[in-house]
Amino acid sequence: MLGRGALVAAFVAAVLLPVAAASGASQLKLALLPLPRAALGQDGRSLSLAPDSGSDSNAHAASQTTGNVTAAQLKRLGRISGYVLDYGTPFSDSPAVSEIKTEVEHYRTAAAARKGLGFWRKQELDVRALKQFGLHVSFQKVLLPHAPQHNWAYLTVGRIHGLKPIYGVDAQMVEGAYLLDASVAAGSSAAAKRLVPVIAQKFDRRFRLARQGRLHGKLFKLPRPKPGPPAHGPKPSQIVLTRGDLGSSATLRHAGYVSPRNAFDEYAISAYDLAMVQAGAYGDLQQEVSVAASELEVKYFAALAVGAFAHAGGGGTATAVDLSGVGDDAHGELLQITIGSNSASEAIVVLSRGKYLDFVVAAANAKLSAADLQSLAHKAAHRLDAAVPAA
């Protein structure tokens, strides 16, 4: 799960779509196959539908990997599409189960599905990029009794220094030209390992019923609320920087709420993006403020953001800047990039306060100084502190 980018909160409801009357794998409706909440048992009763639920195109699946995987690569592999139902979030202070996720992927042939099984297993175990971001991952093989012949399952333990570990088990099985993926996250390894064989068996049984034409469901629409502010608490739109903060010459290119599925934190309850040009000393400035379901979620994504930005410069040189006087667990990096005779600088600021995550990336052709970054961080923190009360 972590190997496929799940370090990815919630909307209420489940989705079922009717299967065609005729049997046969070619007639299967992908949206019918993942387990709805009613099929998850006691562990899933209180879990809400996560915003990454729904159709999973090759482009989106590729974006969730930790390597340089493209949609074209998945298409060449034989992957056609997928559909996922995800309930809950892996970020929980409780030892109980906090997330149950099932996904079906359709491939052109059974042979392609088996290749897909090996491809995703390799992705699961390749944690080199995650280590660069400060996330340390360990694995333990888990057995899947009663599963189809071609399968794998691993307990994944993700750790960031100073934070509570995240435990998850990811299991995959091949059924003809389809790949079934069942994931369980919990506050303890025992809870995750206990449940995933049960969920995997339910998922496989559901698939076989559908293939036999014996699975029928009531039509429900997948909820897709319009992106907007959280139901309670400060609005992210009130936290982002303004022209008054950056100078009257700043030009607004984009400002608005975005789907959490397109945000840095896919589990976010709300996310707001801002883009400006000619913003004071910066030719380009981008900012995202998101609201999480828990402070643990914010801490994990803040740490991942710091690591991701620090390693995003390719051939550039990253220099950490002391922001201890800013508060809000502020982290800052200056990135100097030189390509031929051209050079550019980026100032990167990551702030977190309660359940709010705030990061800013500002670029300039001229060389930026530590003072430039500190000034930007203070301005962003001032707006964050003014809107979000101290815990």
Buried (B, 14 or more C-beta within 10 A) or exposed (E): BBBBBBBBBBBEEBBBBEBEEEBEBEEBBBBBBBBBBEBBBEBBEEBBBBBBBBEBBBEBBBBBBBEEBEBEBBBEBBBBBBBBBBBBBBBBEEEEBBBBBBBBBBBEEBEBBBBBBBBBBEBBEBBEBBEEBBBBBEBEEBEBEEBBEBBBBBBBBBBBEEBBEBBBBBBBBBBBBBBBBBBBBBBBBEBBBBBBBBBBBBBBEBBEBBBEBEBEBEEEEBBEEEBEBBEEBBBBBBBBBBBEBBEEEBEEEEBEBBBBBEBBBBBBBBBBBBBBBBBBBBBBBBBBBBBBBBBBBBBBBBBBBBBBBBBBBEEBEBEEBEBEEBBBBBBBBBBBBEEEEEEBBBBBBBBBBBBBBBBBBBBBEEEBBBEBBBBBBBBBBBBBBEBBEEE
